[in-house]
């Protein structure tokens, strides 16, 4: 059982209580003694001799539920009637739905929204395909595409089982950046079929967010789509993670008085995120990086490099990183390391190995739900600790990046999300934390900080303009003064404050 109760294991427990003085207090005390955290308590029913109450409890995991129920049932006069998994209830029927932007109440409404009026809009787009960004959902809609092959820490669970994650991603797009997103889960793992399918559906979307596609296929799929589509393509597992890691590091080195160029970094876990994090660190000036996978450090004399079985992404890592050709398991490589970045799995690093790190060590252990080393275990050895979890300080979470980065790209109709735009996003996220606020347990803003997405969007849009890739100058692709297609001379124009 993990040490910290979490909302992901929130349970509503319906309990029948005999009418005895102080019985509810005994129940809540028993829940607390069993490690649960009591939230709301609601009265469902009262009678002369008993009452029925719903008690919301956060637990550590599903096994913990049984311990809580047993503790309650052990109290004389208290009986558990039923339990409800709050997380499953939240997903009941899915988490997103479609809403019309304009009411349909009259024949006139129908004649403009649909036939016959819609025909004129169709013809305007047929004459100038670029107008699809002006008169359809394309201007503000992103496809969240997955094959379900690398979902969270669950692995290859398939497209149907991946849907709750993709729906959740769409919720985040809308909530944090006002971007409409739709989940597209594909019943194929073939890169050719995925590329072809995304190209076929691309006319309806202003951007493509690739999600939870396993490495190394994800690299090929993204590269091909970026070269063949004229809308932004962004694999969030790679680049979202890399951007937020970079943002956290910018503040961490400021706090510890380091320079990026002087860092010694060990990255454990060399899937999509590990490779992308390596690339953004190199771009930022970090030169001494060691990457390690399940077989240990990656280098040019490793057996799978020599016999040609190492995949292309790791071969690139072997050629580009680990300048001293170090070999061994991650725990053997910790001597003098300034920053450990974990993108692998639970408890991949023995906490005692952190003792060999450089003074004021930094650890970003991002495996979820259980990090490579827990903050409690790392505390004696490190100055700055970050994880991917919401119940610890310094949560490195992709939601700090992808809503704003797509918002900015869509706003200026950039055809791509460039490396410079990603770096601009990282700096924008880092800048949210003022120097006066910066401290060991606050190097990265909260995912609920509403300043983040607008700041990222503005930085991304500005970078696109500076690079000359912005195709529009105002929010949602509308340029000030642009005349509505088909409108008579003298009609209100976009930018006049109407419509």
HELIX and SHEET records of a PDB file:
HELIX    1   1 UNK A   23  UNK A   33  1                                  11    
HELIX    2   2 UNK A   62  UNK A   73  1                                  12    
HELIX    3   3 UNK A   86  UNK A   91  1                                   6    
HELIX    4   4 UNK A  107  UNK A  113  1                                   7    
HELIX    5   5 UNK A  118  UNK A  127  1                                  10    
HELIX    6   6 UNK A  129  UNK A  131  5                                   3    
HELIX    7   7 UNK A  132  UNK A  135  1                                   4    
HELIX    8   8 UNK A  137  UNK A  140  5                                   4    
HELIX    9   9 UNK A  159  UNK A  177  1                                  19    
HELIX   10  10 UNK A  191  UNK A  201  1                                  11    
HELIX   11  11 UNK A  202  UNK A  204  5                                   3    
HELIX   12  12 UNK A  217  UNK A  228  1                                  12    
HELIX   13  13 UNK A  236  UNK A  256  1                                  21    
HELIX   14  14 UNK A  260  UNK A  262  5                                   3    
HELIX   15  15 UNK A  272  UNK A  284  1                                  13    
HELIX   16  16 UNK A  303  UNK A  306  1                                   4    
HELIX   17  17 UNK A  312  UNK A  320  1                                   9    
HELIX   18  18 UNK A  330  UNK A  333  5                                   4    
HELIX   19  19 UNK A  351  UNK A  356  5                                   6    
HELIX   20  20 UNK A  375  UNK A  378  1                                   4    
HELIX   21  21 UNK A  398  UNK A  400  5                                   3    
HELIX   22  22 UNK A  402  UNK A  411  1                                  10    
HELIX   23  23 UNK A  419  UNK A  431  1                                  13    
HELIX   24  24 UNK A  451  UNK A  467  1                                  17    
HELIX   25  25 UNK A  475  UNK A  477  5                                   3    
SHEET    1   A 4 UNK A  37  UNK A  46  0                                        
SHEET    2   A 4 UNK A  50  UNK A  59 -1                                        
SHEET    3   A 4 UNK A   6  UNK A  18 -1                                        
SHEET    4   A 4 UNK A  78  UNK A  85 -1                                        
SHEET    1   B 4 UNK A 180  UNK A 185  0                                        
SHEET    2   B 4 UNK A 141  UNK A 146  1                                        
SHEET    3   B 4 UNK A 207  UNK A 210  1                                        
SHEET    4   B 4 UNK A 232  UNK A 235  1                                        
SHEET    1   C 6 UNK A 296  UNK A 297  0                                        
SHEET    2   C 6 UNK A 288  UNK A 293 -1                                        
SHEET    3   C 6 UNK A 264  UNK A 268  1                                        
SHEET    4   C 6 UNK A 339  UNK A 342  1                                        
SHEET    5   C 6 UNK A 362  UNK A 365  1                                        
SHEET    6   C 6 UNK A 384  UNK A 387  1                                        
END                                                                             
